[in-house]
Amino acid sequence: MSAGYGLSVRLSLEGAAVGVEQALLEYVVGTSMARFAVREGLAVLDQNNGEIWAKLDACTDEYLQLIDRPNVSIEQVRESILDAARRRPIVIQTLLMRANSESIPDREVAAYCDRVNEILAAGGQIKGLQLHTIARKPAEPTVTALADDELDRLANFVRARVRVPIETFYGAGSELTQRSRERTMRSRNGR
């Protein structure tokens, strides 16, 4: 399995200068804000309604080893996210899944809440959390999507412990997937 880590830049390119779309549509920063075109590139983000999304799929070494083949430590991931969040509000995107037929352990979700709260307490700005499950066939057969009620239970667990907006995105074939998409589109369009 390879759960991604790092920072990704998402832009609203409405009114952007010619060429910006190609150059900046999705610039993967990796695991260090220092790699992001020497931070001056963030000005381009600001001029184009840019947004930084941080990927955070594991918060304990044990779970990280289960779901990923890491080349970075949990601490490096946290520091990169904190560095970005201190500079501007970010969105944290998190993949919740079943691995080897078992749902993500509650202790991992509690560690996730602790990690998000640590980022906030250290001066990080988080616009919101996006909790999602697998939406298409994964490369690893031992990984499967959470059922809608499992994702809802975990999202409620996080909502009770973290004070930032939370969106949920359901797996392919879910009856809630379409409603989730409609709700997201309404919120993005300001309705």
Backbone as a ProteinNet text record, in pm:
[ID]
protein_1_A
[PRIMARY]
MSAGYGLSVRLSLEGAAVGVEQALLEYVVGTSMARFAVREGLAVLDQNNGEIWAKLDACTDEYLQLIDRPNVSIEQVRESILDAARRRPIVIQTLLMRANSESIPDREVAAYCDRVNEILAAGGQIKGLQLHTIARKPAEPTVTALADDELDRLANFVRARVRVPIETFYGAGSELTQRSRERTMRSRNGR
[TERTIARY]
83.5	0	87.7	37.3	110.4	12.1	-3.1	-88.5	-4	-40.8	48.5	67.7	180.2	208.1	263.9	252.2	309.3	205.8	239.6	153.4	122.9	1.3	-40.9	-106.8	-83.8	-140.9	-260.8	-373.3	-493.8	-526.7	-553.5	-582	-718.5	-779.4	-893	-830.6	-839.8	-767.7	-852.4	-967.4	-1052	-978	-957.8	-890	-738.6	-682.5	-537.8	-469.1	-345.5	-266.2	-244.2	-222.1	-195.5	-73	-84.2	26.7	25.7	-44.5	-47.8	-114.7	-222.3	-293.8	-201.3	-126.3	-36.8	71.1	126.4	238.7	198.6	77.1	44	-82.7	-146.5	-273.5	-260.9	-161.2	-137.9	11.3	72.6	216	239.5	294.1	315.6	444.2	430	540.8	629.8	582.4	660.5	642.5	746.5	732.1	795.4	831.5	894.1	848.5	796.8	757.4	877.6	997.4	1116.7	1136.8	1083.2	1098.2	1003.4	909	808.8	865.5	933.3	983.5	1022.5	1096.8	1151.2	1045.6	938.7	829.9	779.1	856.5	803	688.1	688.9	580.5	445.8	446.3	320.5	248.6	322.3	258	172.2	219.6	141.7	13.4	25.5	-92	-194.8	-148.9	-239	-308.2	-236.6	-292.7	-394.9	-396.2	-483.4	-576.2	-613.9	-705.2	-653.7	-525.7	-463.9	-494.1	-477.3	-505.9	-405	-354.8	-264.4	-342.2	-330.4	-391	-278.4	-285.7	-188.3	-251	-174.6	-221.2	-173.1	-264.7	-230.4	-314.3	-255.1	-328.8	-293.5	-186.6	-146	-82.6	-99	-42.7	37.2	44.4	131	223	340.4	435.9	379	307.2	249	152.5	63.6	-34.4	33	130.4	204.3	269.8	329.6	393	291.2	170.2	65.6	15.1	-5.1	-71.1	22.3	149.5	238	375.3	449.9	591.9	667.5	677.4	722.5	871.7	900.2	1039.4	1057.4	955.1	959.8	901	933.7	880.6	750.7	676.6	555.2	590.4	702.7	743.8	773	835.1	860.7	729.7	633.4	502.9	438.9	439.1	379.4	448	580.1	654	624.8	614.6	583.5	444.6	349	212.7	207.6	273.6	275.5	340.8	450.6	519	424.5	353.9	259.2	143.7	90.3	-27.8	4	127.2	164.4	167.9	186.7	196.8	62.4	-31.3	-163.6	-256	-385.9	-480.8	-468.4	-471.1	-460	-582.4	-595.6	-695.3	-617.6	-660.9	-597.3	-690.3	-636.2	-711.5	-662.6	-757.4	-723.2	-802.3	-730	-789.8	-812.3	-937.9	-974.3	-1019.3	-968.1	-993.4	-987.9	-1023	-1002.2	-872	-787.2	-662.9	-665	-646	-652.3	-785.3	-893.2	-1031.3	-1064	-974.7	-999.7	-1006.4	-1104.1	-1118.7	-1002.6	-982.2	-879.1	-907.3	-807	-829.6	-866.6	-951.8	-990.8	-868.8	-767	-647.8	-575.8	-584	-524.4	-604.8	-736.5	-821	-800.5	-782.9	-754.1	-619.1	-518.9	-387.8	-399.7	-486.1	-511.4	-568	-665.8	-724.9	-618.7	-536.3	-428.6	-334	-297.7	-204.1	-262.4	-388.8	-453.9	-459.3	-495.3	-500.9	-362.5	-257.7	-120.2	-84.6	-123.1	-95.3	-165.7	-290.8	-366.1	-302.8	-266.3	-207.9	-72.5	-1.4	130.2	120	-1.9	-19.2	-56.4	-84.9	-127.2	-271.4	-301.7	-435.9	-491.8	-602.7	-663.3	-803.3	-822.7	-954	-1054.7	-1007.4	-1098.3	-1027.7	-1099.3	-1053.3	-1143.3	-1083.8	-1159.2	-1131.8	-1232.9	-1221.4	-1288.4	-1212.6	-1269.5	-1224.7	-1292.9	-1253.7	-1221.6	-1187.9	-1145.9	-1262.3	-1233.6	-1338.7	-1323.2	-1212.6	-1192.2	-1110	-1096.8	-1026.5	-880.2	-837.9	-700.1	-600.8	-476.3	-370.8	-349.7	-375.6	-355.9	-489.5	-498.1	-625.3	-663	-570.7	-599.2	-661.9	-682.7	-738.6	-878	-973.7	-1110.6	-1168.7	-1274.1	-1342.4	-1417.9	-1435.1	-1520.8	-1665.8	-1752.2	-1895.9	-1934.9	-2043.9	-2089.6	-2101.6	-2160.4	-2179.4	-2046.4	-1946.8	-1813.5	-1749.5	-1756.8	-1698.5	-1770.8	-1902.7	-1978.6	-1938.9	-1921.9	-1882.1	-1745.9	-1650.6	-1516.8	-1519.9	-1597.4	-1609.2	-1669.2	-1768.3	-1828.3	-1729.6	-1647	-1541	-1448.1	-1407.4	-1317	-1388.9	-1511.8	-1588.2	-1597.7	-1609	-1621.5	-1490.7	-1378.7	-1248.2	-1170.2	-1211.2	-1137.7	-1235.1	-1197.9	-1286.4	-1251.9	-1261	-1248.9	-1357.2	-1396.8	-1498.2	-1449.9	-1541.9	-1509	-1607	-1551.5	-1631.7	-1602.7	-1703.4	-1683.6	-1713.2	-1634.7	-1650.8	-1654.8	-1762.3	-1789.5	-1732.5	-1723.8	-1666.7	-1754.8	-1695.4	-1768.8	-1883.6	-1995.9	-2111.8	-2193.4	-2144.2	-2215.8	-2337.4	-2446.2	-2565	-2542.2	-2446.2	-2418.3	-2319.7	-2253.2	-2152.6	-2211.9	-2323.7	-2384.2	-2426.9	-2485.7	-2525.6	-2403.1	-2293.5	-2169.2	-2118	-2119.4	-2074.3	-2162.6	-2293.1	-2384.8	-2362.2	-2343.6	-2320.3	-2188.9	-2086.2	-1956.4	-1966.9	-2034.7	-2050.2	-2128.1	-2230.6	-2306.5	-2217.2	-2135.8	-2052.5	-1944.3	-1891.1	-1789.6	-1849.7	-1974.5	-2040.8	-2108.8	-2091.7	-2147.7	-2297.3	-2354.2	-2499.2	-2530.1
-116.8	0	122.8	226.6	351.3	464.6	502.4	615.7	738.3	834.2	945.4	1039.9	1104.6	1209	1327.6	1440.8	1559.9	1668.4	1766.6	1880.9	1895	1928.9	1945.5	2081.8	2147.5	2279	2266.3	2321.6	2323.9	2470	2499.5	2637.5	2652.5	2764.7	2808.3	2897.6	2857.9	2927.9	3030	3059.8	3160.9	3294.8	3351.1	3478.3	3470	3350	3335	3375.9	3418.3	3456	3335.3	3362.4	3256.5	3177.1	3045.3	2957.5	2913.1	2985	2948.1	2812.7	2789	2662.4	2544.1	2548.7	2437.7	2421.8	2532.5	2528	2493.3	2532.1	2521.7	2444.7	2380.7	2313.9	2222.7	2137.9	2055.5	2034.5	2114	2108.4	2029.5	1913.1	1830	1873.3	1909.6	1968.1	1861.5	1743	1641.3	1656.8	1633.4	1634.7	1755.3	1856.1	1971.7	2100.7	2192.4	2323	2393.1	2365.4	2431.5	2400.7	2287.7	2251.8	2328	2396	2462.8	2590.8	2576.9	2689.2	2806.5	2775	2872.6	2969.3	2918.2	2987.9	3112.6	3174.2	3288.4	3242.6	3116	3061.4	3072.2	3086.3	3100.3	3229.1	3329.6	3453.4	3424.5	3336.9	3297.7	3228.6	3146.8	3080.8	3183.8	3282.1	3384.3	3461.7	3488.7	3564.1	3482.8	3351.3	3265.1	3180.1	3232.6	3161.3	3022	3009.8	2880.2	2827.2	2699.7	2631.7	2518.6	2498.1	2386.6	2276.8	2156.8	2038	1950.6	1915.4	1825.1	1687.5	1586.7	1447.7	1390.2	1338.6	1280.4	1154.9	1039.5	913	827.2	859.2	781.9	875.1	842.3	926	847.5	716.5	634.8	554.9	524.6	446.6	309.8	247.8	115.4	119.1	216	223.7	266.2	355	396.3	275.8	189	69.6	-23.8	-27	-112.7	-62.2	68.8	120.3	179.9	195.8	264.8	199.1	236.8	201	332.6	378.8	516.2	537.6	657.6	701.9	827.7	859.4	971.3	924.3	996.5	962.3	1037.8	989.3	1058.4	1201.9	1219.5	1352.5	1445.1	1393.9	1476	1519.8	1430.1	1463.9	1574.9	1558.1	1658	1793.6	1794.6	1920.4	1990.4	1913.9	1973.8	2035.5	1963.1	2015.1	2139.2	2133.6	2248.3	2369.1	2348.7	2457.9	2526.6	2448	2504.7	2574.8	2511.9	2565.6	2692.9	2713.1	2838.1	2954.5	2925	3028.6	3068.8	2974.2	3001.6	2887	2910.3	2802.7	2688.8	2566.7	2449.1	2359.2	2264.6	2158.9	2029.8	1948	1817.6	1711.4	1632	1524.2	1391	1306.5	1181.2	1065.1	961.8	839.5	742.3	702.3	602.7	477.6	362.4	239.9	118.2	5.5	-123.8	-179.7	-228.4	-294.6	-434.1	-532.2	-672.2	-701.4	-649.5	-668.6	-599.7	-516.9	-448.4	-297.7	-236.8	-91.4	-25.7	101.4	177.4	172	139.2	127.8	262.3	256.8	378.7	451.3	378.1	443.1	525.3	481.3	557.8	685.5	673.5	791.5	890.3	840.2	927.4	997	924.8	984.8	1090.8	1065.5	1163	1292.1	1278.8	1396	1471.4	1397.9	1460.6	1536.5	1476.4	1537.4	1667.3	1663.9	1783.9	1892.4	1854.5	1952.2	2008	1925.7	1974.1	2080	2056.9	2153.8	2285.6	2277.8	2399.2	2471.2	2395.4	2455.5	2520	2471.3	2525.7	2641.4	2691.3	2806.7	2773.5	2647.9	2609.1	2650	2682.1	2721.2	2611.3	2553.5	2445.4	2488.6	2501.1	2539.5	2427.6	2304.6	2192.8	2060.1	1955.7	1818.3	1752.3	1676.8	1597	1451.1	1383.5	1242.3	1163.8	1075.8	999.7	855	771.5	632.1	603	482.5	444.6	461.7	529.1	558.8	477.5	409.2	326	203.4	110.9	-13.4	15.7	-24.8	1.2	-96.6	-59.5	-145.2	-267.9	-253.4	-362.4	-429.8	-561.3	-631.1	-639.6	-611.5	-618.8	-491	-392.4	-263.8	-250	-210.9	-190.4	-64.1	-15.7	104.2	74.4	177.1	166.8	174.6	109.1	124.7	265.7	316.1	451.8	473	375.6	392.9	392.9	318.4	321.2	458.7	513.8	645.1	750.4	741.8	835.7	825.5	703.8	684.8	748.6	726.2	783.4	935.7	986.8	1132.3	1194.9	1130.9	1181.8	1176.7	1073.5	1061.7	1183	1215.1	1328.8	1460	1475.4	1599.4	1629.5	1525.7	1543.7	1590.7	1575.6	1604.7	1716.8	1754.6	1854.8	1963.9	2087.9	2200.6	2268.8	2194.6	2251	2187.2	2252.6	2193.1	2060	1965.4	1832	1795.7	1750.5	1698.6	1549.5	1471.9	1329.3	1298.7	1207	1163.7	1011.6	957.4	814.3	740	608.4	523.9	509.2	459.7	435	339.5	366.4	280.6	313.9	404.1	441	525.5	500.8	583.7	726	744	877.1	954.2	886.8	952.7	1067.2	1045.8	1151.1	1268.8	1240.1	1349.1	1426.3	1353.8	1417.2	1511.1	1466.2	1550.3	1674.1	1654.9	1768.3	1869.7	1821.5	1909.4	1985.5	1917.1	1980.8	2088.2	2058.8	2157	2279.4	2256.8	2370.2	2456.6	2392.9	2471.1	2545.9	2486.1	2554.9	2669.2	2656.3	2760.1	2863.6	2849.3	2946	2938.1	2819.7	2804.9	2716.5
0	0	0	-52.5	-48.6	-28	95.9	128	102.7	33.1	1.5	116.8	117.6	215.6	142.8	202.6	145.3	134	58.3	41	-106.3	-135	-272.4	-283.4	-393.1	-414	-505.4	-465.2	-547.3	-575.8	-699.3	-737.1	-798.7	-773.6	-852.4	-957.9	-1082.8	-1188.2	-1262.5	-1207.9	-1269.4	-1268.8	-1384.7	-1397.3	-1385.5	-1386.5	-1374.5	-1504	-1492.7	-1609.7	-1700.2	-1827.1	-1924.3	-1879.5	-1883.4	-1846.7	-1702.1	-1617.3	-1475.9	-1457.8	-1531.3	-1518	-1542.4	-1649.5	-1681.3	-1575.2	-1531.4	-1438.2	-1295.7	-1254.5	-1113.3	-1080.1	-1176.9	-1148.8	-1028	-1027.7	-908.7	-894.7	-809.9	-788.9	-660.6	-672.7	-554.9	-488.7	-364.6	-293.7	-229	-208.6	-138.9	9.6	83.8	229.2	295.2	219.4	281.6	215.7	295.2	241.6	181.4	231	179.7	31.7	-15.1	-155.4	-245.9	-191.4	-273.9	-332.2	-443.5	-523	-435.2	-333.4	-240.6	-187.6	-146.5	-78	-147.7	-238.1	-312.6	-401.3	-435.5	-516.9	-447.1	-315.9	-243.2	-281.3	-324.5	-370.5	-492.9	-580.1	-697.7	-651.8	-550.3	-493.9	-449.1	-373.2	-320.6	-432.4	-538.8	-651.2	-730.5	-712.6	-792	-706.8	-590.8	-501	-467.2	-448.7	-422	-283.7	-270.4	-144.5	-129.4	-10.6	15.1	84.5	28.8	89.2	141.2	266.5	326.6	338.7	309	316.1	448.2	528.7	658.5	678	647.7	653.2	773.4	843.2	960.5	1062.2	1190.5	1296.3	1398.6	1382.7	1467.9	1376.6	1427.1	1347.3	1310.3	1402.1	1376.6	1258	1256.4	1147.6	1017.7	1027.2	908.1	840.6	919.1	863.2	798.3	852.1	797.1	662.4	649.4	528.8	425.3	455.8	363.3	361.7	263.4	255.8	271.2	395.1	416.7	390.9	340.5	332.6	416.5	495.8	589.6	722	826.6	958.6	984.2	1081.2	1125.5	1165.2	1230.9	1276.2	1158.2	1051.8	932.7	868.1	863	806.7	890.1	1021.8	1110.2	1095.2	1090.2	1077.5	945.1	837.6	706.7	706	762.9	769.4	857.4	972.2	1063.5	996.5	926.5	857.9	759.4	681.4	584.2	655.8	760	830.4	908.2	944.2	1011.1	912.2	785.3	682.8	625	618.1	559.9	596.9	594.2	624.4	522	570.7	484.5	502.6	412.5	422.6	444.6	538.5	559	503.4	413.6	349.6	406.7	447.4	513.7	454.9	417.5	364.7	479.4	498.4	599.6	525.7	566.5	491.6	582	522.9	586.9	531.8	618.7	578.5	637.9	553.1	597.7	667	610.8	657.3	789.1	839.9	966.1	945.6	1010.3	1004.3	1078.2	1050.2	1120.4	1270.6	1351	1496.1	1560.1	1662.1	1732.7	1790.4	1835.3	1890.9	1783.5	1656.9	1547.4	1521.1	1526.9	1505.9	1621	1743.4	1857.7	1837.7	1788	1759.9	1650.3	1552.1	1445.5	1505.7	1592	1657.5	1736.9	1810.1	1886.8	1794.5	1683	1588.4	1531.8	1490.4	1436.7	1544.1	1665.4	1775	1808.6	1797	1818.1	1714.2	1589.9	1483	1513.4	1554.1	1589.5	1708.9	1811.6	1932.4	1904.2	1802.9	1767.7	1668.5	1646.4	1559.6	1416.4	1388.7	1254.2	1228.9	1103.8	1062.3	972.4	1011.6	933.3	891.6	758.8	704.9	722.8	714.5	727.1	708.5	745.7	727.4	625.1	535	439.2	470.9	523.2	556.3	444.4	382.7	271.2	279.5	204.8	194.4	48.5	20.7	-114.2	-211.5	-322.7	-420.3	-549	-566	-684.9	-645.1	-735.1	-704	-668.4	-548.6	-506.5	-569.8	-568.8	-621.5	-532.8	-405.2	-310	-279.6	-299.1	-274.1	-126.2	-36.2	107.2	161.1	73.4	113.3	53.7	137.5	90.4	153.3	91	140.3	268.6	348.2	466	421.4	494.8	473.8	518	465.2	498.1	648.6	718.9	863.5	938.5	888.6	951.1	935.6	814.3	790	874.2	882.1	964.5	1111.9	1162.4	1302.3	1329.1	1238.9	1256.8	1244.9	1151	1135.4	1261.2	1318.9	1443.1	1559.1	1563.5	1663.8	1651.9	1529.3	1506.5	1538.7	1494.5	1520.8	1670.5	1751.6	1896.2	1960.3	1889.3	1947.8	1879.3	1759.4	1682.2	1639	1659.3	1629.9	1498.3	1388.4	1254.5	1167.8	1060.2	972.2	913.8	904.3	852.9	743	630.1	519.9	507.9	470.8	445.9	300	245	106.9	107.4	55	63.1	-57.4	-44.4	-148.5	-270.1	-376.9	-501.1	-473.1	-533.3	-514.3	-390.9	-309.9	-189	-223.9	-154.9	-176.6	-128.4	-38.5	12.8	-74.6	-166.8	-250	-328.4	-393.6	-473.2	-386.2	-270.5	-180.9	-131.4	-105.6	-62.9	-171.6	-296	-406.9	-421.1	-411.7	-424.4	-312.6	-190.3	-76.1	-94.5	-141.5	-163.5	-271.4	-379.6	-487	-437.5	-356.8	-302.8	-214	-129.3	-39.2	-116.1	-221.5	-302.5	-383.1	-420	-497.4	-408.7	-277.5	-184	-165.3	-187.2	-168.7	-52.3
[MASK]
+++++++++++++++++++++++++++++++++++++++++++++++++++++++++++++++++++++++++++++++++++++++++++++++++++++++++++++++++++++++++++++++++++++++++++++++++++++++++++++++++++++++++++++++++++++++++++++++

